[in-house]
Amino acid sequence: PDLEHIINSLTSNFTKFELKEMTHLKSTYSKHMFRILKQYKHTGYVKIKIDDFRERLDIPNSYRMTHINQK
């Protein structure tokens, strides 16, 4: 009972999405991108630097931009 308020408001600081939506995605990159885009669905866009983009998607440094575009 003392922690009920914490458990009941736990979802307020997280991005929510349907499990069904996530399980239909095949690649790790698409799942990472899906999470990022869901965070910004209310603004309608996200603008990040390429280095941050690479980090968020766990893209190896050895990948050139052409590799990213292919994937």
C-alpha positions in Angstrom: 0.0 0.0 0.0 2.8 2.4 0.7 4.2 2.0 -2.8 0.9 1.8 -4.6 1.3 5.3 -6.1 4.7 4.4 -7.6 3.3 1.3 -9.3 0.1 3.0 -10.5 2.0 5.9 -12.1 4.9 3.8 -13.4 3.8 4.1 -17.1 3.8 7.9 -17.1 7.6 8.1 -17.8 7.8 5.5 -20.5 7.0 5.2 -24.2 4.0 2.9 -24.7 3.4 0.8 -27.8 1.5 -2.4 -28.6 3.5 -5.6 -28.4 1.8 -6.7 -31.6 3.3 -3.7 -33.5 6.8 -4.5 -32.2 6.7 -8.2 -33.0 5.9 -7.6 -36.6 9.2 -5.8 -37.1 12.0 -8.1 -38.3 15.4 -6.3 -38.0 17.0 -4.9 -34.9 17.4 -1.6 -36.6 13.7 -1.3 -37.4 12.9 -2.1 -33.8 15.3 0.6 -32.5 13.9 3.1 -35.0 10.3 2.2 -34.0 11.1 3.0 -30.4 12.7 6.3 -31.3 9.8 7.4 -33.5 7.2 6.4 -31.0 8.8 8.8 -28.5 8.2 11.7 -30.9 4.8 10.7 -32.2 3.2 13.8 -30.6 5.6 16.3 -32.2 5.4 14.6 -35.6 9.1 14.7 -36.2 12.5 14.0 -34.7 15.8 15.8 -35.5 19.0 14.3 -34.3 22.6 14.5 -35.3 24.0 11.6 -37.3 26.4 10.6 -34.5 23.5 10.4 -32.1 21.4 8.5 -34.7 24.2 5.9 -35.1 24.6 5.6 -31.3 20.8 5.1 -30.7 20.6 2.4 -33.4 23.9 0.8 -32.3 25.3 1.1 -35.8 28.9 0.0 -35.9 31.5 2.6 -36.7 32.7 0.4 -39.5 29.4 1.0 -41.4 29.7 3.7 -44.0 26.6 5.9 -44.8 25.9 3.8 -47.9 25.6 0.7 -45.6 23.1 2.6 -43.4 21.1 3.6 -46.4 21.0 0.0 -47.6 19.7 -1.3 -44.3 
